[in-house]
Amino acid sequence: MVSPWITTIVIIFGVLVAIACVVAYLRVYKSSAWSASRKPEHSTPPLAVFPPDELPAIDDDAPPNNDKN
């Protein structure tokens, strides 16, 4: 059988780890909830993603489009 003081140390260590995990989780949760409620200052449009069968056709003979608007 294990000494009672070792059992006490293990239980205290487990409680401290649990408290640290809860604090870390709440910090992440609060920061993600805060950032979700704020409007982004730099709004970028989402990227357009095409499935491989719906990719636009590329014409190899066409000149490259170098227009910078």
C-alpha positions as CSV (number, residue, x, y, z in Angstrom):
1,M,0.0,0.0,0.0
2,V,1.2,3.5,-0.8
3,S,1.9,6.0,2.0
4,P,-1.0,8.5,2.7
5,W,1.2,11.5,2.1
6,I,2.0,10.3,-1.5
7,T,-1.7,9.9,-2.1
8,T,-2.3,13.4,-0.8
9,I,0.4,14.9,-3.0
10,V,-1.0,13.1,-6.1
11,I,-4.5,14.4,-5.4
12,I,-3.3,18.0,-4.8
13,F,-1.3,17.8,-8.0
14,G,-4.4,16.6,-9.9
15,V,-6.5,19.4,-8.5
16,L,-3.8,22.0,-9.5
17,V,-3.6,20.6,-13.0
18,A,-7.4,20.6,-13.4
19,I,-7.5,24.3,-12.2
20,A,-4.7,25.2,-14.6
21,C,-6.6,23.5,-17.5
22,V,-9.9,25.3,-16.7
23,V,-8.1,28.7,-16.5
24,A,-6.3,28.0,-19.9
25,Y,-9.6,26.9,-21.5
26,L,-11.4,30.0,-20.2
27,R,-8.7,32.3,-21.5
28,V,-8.9,30.7,-25.0
29,Y,-12.7,30.7,-24.9
30,K,-13.0,34.4,-23.8
31,S,-10.4,35.5,-26.5
32,S,-12.2,33.6,-29.3
33,A,-15.6,34.9,-28.2
34,W,-14.2,38.4,-28.0
35,S,-12.7,38.3,-31.4
36,A,-15.9,36.8,-32.9
37,S,-18.0,39.7,-31.6
38,R,-15.7,42.4,-32.9
39,K,-15.8,43.4,-36.5
40,P,-12.5,42.9,-38.3
41,E,-10.7,46.1,-39.1
42,H,-9.2,44.6,-42.3
43,S,-11.9,42.9,-44.2
44,T,-10.7,40.6,-46.9
45,P,-13.1,38.8,-49.2
46,P,-13.1,35.0,-48.9
47,L,-11.0,33.0,-51.4
48,A,-12.9,31.4,-54.3
49,V,-12.3,27.7,-54.3
50,F,-13.3,25.7,-57.2
51,P,-13.6,21.9,-57.2
52,P,-11.2,20.3,-59.7
53,D,-14.0,19.6,-62.2
54,E,-15.3,23.2,-62.2
55,L,-12.0,25.0,-62.7
56,P,-12.1,27.7,-65.4
57,A,-10.6,26.8,-68.7
58,I,-7.1,28.2,-69.3
59,D,-6.4,29.2,-72.8
60,D,-2.6,28.7,-73.4
61,D,-2.7,30.9,-76.5
62,A,-4.2,33.9,-74.8
63,P,-1.8,36.7,-73.7
64,P,-1.3,37.0,-69.9
65,N,-3.6,39.5,-68.1
66,N,-1.3,42.1,-66.6
67,D,-4.0,44.7,-65.8
68,K,-3.5,46.2,-62.4
69,N,-6.7,48.0,-61.3
